[in-house]
Every structure is written in structure tokens, then in C-alpha cells.
């Protein structure tokens, strides 16, 4: 055993043995399988870290945690060092992002639609987003769905909270200025 009194073995494909199950009334639980050793200690550590409830399944080889918390459970297991037979790729995927590294979002459909024809990157991203909003016509804005309206408002630096009518009114007011 280890200093923790428990460990979790990976699946046959080298993945974390963590999954989601649906219970009655639409409730979801995160299940950690293949627990070897003191499952109660693992449950207590998970409950303390995640701030939720849980239970040890009959037989003691799996633990249930309330809620849809697969990513957090995998990150906890990787950080605690209590997993065996899990591939390095899966451990790296569960690890939190580095503090200095920033993720760049993939371009959306609107980004590609309003991208300059030359494809040059001379214009900063914020200026490009503002230019995309200013090139949007009133008729095009009226045909947009709420996610597209939110993208336009976000690019303009405006609030993105509200129903479609409120979002459209906010975008049209911005386009008039």
C-alpha cells in the first residue's frame, strides 16, 4: 500500500477509472472504480477537496461522489499520486494548466466570416474583433442567434447577459454609435 492507505488502478487502456452515472430524479454521480485499500479514506479526501457528499459502494472497490465532477476527481487523483497503471498522456490531460501558459481559443465561425481577405496578422486581435462588430449590418444582427449575438457583444466589450431581445437591442445600440 502507500502512505495514503489506498490507490486506484487504471483501466485496461491506461485511462483513469472515473466515470459518470445517472441516478433517479436526474441526479448524477461521479464513480471512481478500481479502488484498492481504504476506500473510506479516499472518500474522505475527495469530500474534503471537492466540498461535496459521497459514499463507498458495497464491496469497497468503488467510491461515489455527488455531482458531475469527473475532471476534478481525475486532477485530485493525479495530484495525490495514488493512481497506478495510468498512462502519462492521461495524467498530463488531468493536470491543471501552467500558470504562465494561456490557452488560445480556436477561431469561431464568426471569426472566419469576418476575417480579412488577405489573412494577414498585422491587426491586433482586439482591433480585429472591434472591426468585425462594426462591419455587421443591422439586418445581419437581427438574423443572428443568441450565441452569435453574445460573441459580437463580447468582441465589442459589452455585457452578454440577457435574453435575445435584450442582446439584440444592446448590439443595435452599439452599431448606431
C-alpha positions in Angstrom: 0.0 0.0 0.0 1.3 3.5 0.2 1.4 6.2 2.8 -2.2 7.1 1.9 -3.6 3.6 2.6 -5.3 3.4 -0.8 -4.6 3.6 -4.5 -6.5 3.4 -7.7 -5.6 1.3 -10.7 -6.2 2.5 -14.2 -8.4 1.0 -16.8 -7.2 -1.6 -19.4 -6.5 1.3 -21.9 -4.5 3.3 -19.3 -7.2 5.8 -18.5 -8.5 7.0 -15.2 -11.2 4.6 -13.9 -13.5 7.6 -13.3 -17.0 7.8 -14.9 -20.4 9.4 -14.6 -23.6 7.6 -13.7 -27.1 8.8 -13.6 -29.3 8.2 -10.7 -33.0 8.6 -10.1 -34.6 12.0 -10.5 -31.8 13.0 -12.9 -29.1 13.2 -10.3 -25.6 12.4 -11.5 -22.7 10.9 -9.5 -19.0 10.5 -10.3 -17.8 7.0 -9.7 -14.2 6.1 -9.0 -13.7 2.4 -9.7 -10.7 0.0 -9.0 -10.0 1.3 -5.5 -7.6 -0.9 -3.6 -7.2 -0.4 0.1 -9.1 2.0 2.4 -11.9 3.4 0.2 -13.2 5.3 3.1 -10.0 7.4 3.4 -10.2 8.1 -0.4 -13.8 9.2 0.0 -13.0 11.5 2.9 -10.1 13.1 1.0 -12.4 13.6 -2.1 -15.2 15.1 0.0 -12.9 17.5 1.7 -11.2 18.6 -1.5 -14.4 18.9 -3.6 -16.8 20.1 -0.8 -19.5 17.6 -1.6 -21.0 14.4 -0.4 -20.4 10.8 -1.4 -20.5 7.1 -0.4 -18.4 4.0 -0.6 -20.1 1.4 -2.8 -20.9 -2.0 -1.3 -17.9 -4.2 -1.7 -15.5 -1.3 -1.1 -13.9 -1.3 -4.6 -15.5 1.9 -5.8 -16.5 5.3 -4.4 -19.3 7.6 -5.5 -19.1 11.4 -5.3 -22.1 13.6 -5.7 -22.3 15.7 -8.9 -20.7 15.8 -12.3 -17.0 16.2 -11.1 -15.0 13.9 -13.4 -12.3 16.4 -14.2 -11.8 17.5 -10.6 -11.6 13.9 -9.4 -9.0 13.0 -12.1 -7.0 16.0 -11.1 -7.2 15.1 -7.5 -6.0 11.5 -8.1 -3.1 12.7 -10.3 -2.0 15.3 -7.7 -2.3 12.9 -4.8 -0.1 10.3 -6.7 -2.4 7.5 -5.8 -3.0 6.1 -9.4 -1.2 3.2 -10.9 -1.3 1.9 -14.5 -2.5 5.2 -15.9 -0.7 6.5 -19.0 1.4 9.7 -18.9 -0.9 11.2 -21.6 -3.9 10.8 -19.4 -2.1 12.2 -16.4 -1.0 15.2 -18.4 -4.5 15.8 -19.6 -5.8 15.8 -16.0 -3.1 18.1 -14.7 -4.1 21.8 -14.4 -2.7 24.2 -16.9 0.5 26.0 -16.2 0.1 29.5 -14.7 2.2 31.2 -17.4 0.6 29.3 -20.3 -2.5 30.9 -21.9 -4.9 28.9 -24.0 -5.8 30.5 -27.2 -9.4 29.7 -28.3 -9.9 28.3 -31.8 -11.4 30.8 -34.2 -15.2 30.7 -34.3 -17.4 30.7 -37.3 -17.8 34.5 -37.0 -14.1 35.0 -36.7 -13.6 33.2 -40.0 -16.5 35.0 -41.6 -15.2 38.5 -40.7 -11.5 37.7 -41.1 -9.6 40.0 -43.5 -9.4 38.6 -47.0 -5.6 38.7 -47.1 -5.3 36.7 -43.9 -2.6 38.9 -42.6 -2.0 39.1 -38.9 -0.8 42.8 -38.8 -4.0 43.9 -37.0 -4.2 43.1 -33.2 -6.8 40.6 -32.1 -8.9 43.2 -30.2 -8.9 45.6 -33.1 -9.9 42.8 -35.4 -12.8 41.9 -33.2 -14.0 45.5 -33.0 -13.7 45.8 -36.7 -15.9 42.6 -37.1 -18.6 44.2 -34.9 -18.5 47.4 -36.9 -18.9 45.6 -40.2 -22.0 43.8 -39.0 -25.2 45.2 -40.5 -28.5 45.7 -38.7 -30.2 43.1 -40.8 -27.4 40.6 -40.2 -27.7 41.3 -36.4 -31.4 40.7 -36.5 -30.9 37.2 -38.1 -28.3 36.2 -35.5 -29.0 33.6 -32.9 -28.2 34.3 -29.2 -24.7 32.7 -29.2 -23.7 34.8 -32.2 -25.1 37.9 -30.6 -23.1 37.1 -27.4 -19.9 36.7 -29.5 -20.5 40.1 -31.1 -21.2 41.8 -27.8 -18.2 40.2 -26.2 -16.0 41.4 -29.0 -17.3 44.9 -28.5 -16.7 44.7 -24.8 -20.3 44.9 -23.8 -22.3 42.7 -21.3 -23.5 39.4 -22.7 -26.3 38.7 -20.1 -29.9 38.7 -21.1 -32.4 37.2 -23.5 -32.3 37.5 -27.3 -34.3 40.7 -27.3 -32.0 42.4 -24.8 -28.9 41.2 -26.6 -30.1 42.4 -29.9 -31.1 45.8 -28.5 -27.6 46.2 -27.0 -25.9 45.3 -30.2 -28.1 47.6 -32.3 -27.4 50.5 -29.9 -23.7 49.8 -30.3 -23.9 49.7 -34.1 -25.6 53.1 -34.2 -22.7 54.7 -32.4 
